[in-house]
Amino acid sequence: MAKKDDLRNKRQSNDGTNTVGPPPGLRNSDLLNSMISGGNFSPPPNSELLEEHEKLKEQTEALQEQNEALQSEVEVLHDVVDKAIVPESQEGVFYYKRFAITKTGLAFPEDGDISPDEWLDVGLQLKKLDESIQWNPGDLCEFARYAWGMSYEDMAQRLDYEEQTLRTYMYVSQNVDPLIRINSLSHAHHRLVASIRREDGTPDTELQGEWLHRAAENNWTLAEFRKQLKGEKPRLPASSPLADPTNRKVFNRVWRSLEAGAAINQDDIAHLERWLEEVKSRTN
């Protein structure tokens, strides 16, 4: 009882009025409820907490945007990986989805359960791979020849190619600019226009491009394209080195060999190399 009296005394001043607690007969909870219901009470604003809350909100939104962007990149990456042709080792084995592409043949899935769509997908990929096999070595070796002066013999030995095969690939890469190449046409189509030249002996890129576009638009087979090209008269002015009968014979033999994919006579190659040096000396 003494503690309650002390507390009651602390709430009253000397004149007997209440200065700390609620009016006599009114509980603290009643006073608080009265202030809230009357709109006279609100928690004190805390600007630091509000500012921190806004920052966290902005950071959360930024993280959500980053997560969405990452999800999109992951989906693209999955699509790329799914379509990738992946090498397994140095043995020349490559994997495309469930198939193994080897030097001696195509290894099928063990269960042997292949749908027509899967068969078509693999077939189209192999066709693309076959075309790139002819373009890419030619471009790669043309770079080495231009940048480092590497010889045909050295490149063929280092890359384990037949020299004549490499020469054929490089011949097309040298004479058909990458900018005019058309994906829907075969490497052999491009090989047919590689000999089209200007008066100065350099590749006639414009005319080559026109022929390639015509072949693509008309869906010409290789035989049809060759037939169309035979009707085109060669541009050989009297000032051209090809006007020389010997040069012309050599060039025609080389042209026929390239068309047939056959080996080019070494004497003809030596003659053409001398002719190219002559052309270079005239243009310098």
Summary of the structure (lengths in Angstrom):
residues: 284
radius of gyration: 41.6
end to end distance: 121.2
largest distance: 136.8
contacts: 636
relative contact order: 0.04
helix: 63%
strand: 5%
